[in-house]
Structures are given as C-alpha cells and as structure tokens.
Amino acid sequence: MDYNEFRHFADSWGLVYLFVLFVGILTYTFWPGGKKKADDAANIPLKDD
C-alpha cells in the first residue's frame, strides 16, 4: 500500500469511522441514566480511599 492508496482509504473510510465514533460518544453521553455515570466518574478523584 503506497501513500496515495492510504490517503484515499483515510479520506473515505477514515471520515466515516470518525463520524460513527463521534455519534456513538454523543449517544452514550446523552443516553438516559448517563448523568449518574458521568457524575460518578467526575467524583473519582475526590473520593477518600
């Protein structure tokens, strides 16, 4: 695979992959019940051992 083939692959499928990843992260973030998980993760550094 030379540079031009790799660039063509990244231009087409790389963009699709990053868009699907972005939509997946947004869906996970705004899913009902996600606020409790986000709050728990945000408070990890503040918890006493």
C-alpha positions, -999 to 999 in steps of 0.1 A, spaced: 0 0 0 16 33 -11 9 68 1 -19 75 -25 -38 44 -17 -35 50 21 -47 86 16 -77 75 -5 -86 50 22 -82 75 50 -102 102 31 -132 79 26 -134 53 54 -115 72 80 -140 100 78 -169 75 81 -152 58 111 -146 91 130 -182 102 123 -196 70 136 -173 72 167 -185 108 173 -222 98 171 -216 69 194 -199 90 220 -227 116 218 -253 88 221 -236 73 251 -233 107 268 -269 118 264 -284 83 270 -310 83 298 -292 74 330 -258 86 317 -258 116 341 -253 93 372 -224 75 355 -208 109 345 -212 123 380 -197 91 395 -167 93 371 -162 130 378 -161 124 416 -135 96 415 -106 120 423 -125 134 453 -133 101 469 -114 90 500 -97 56 499 
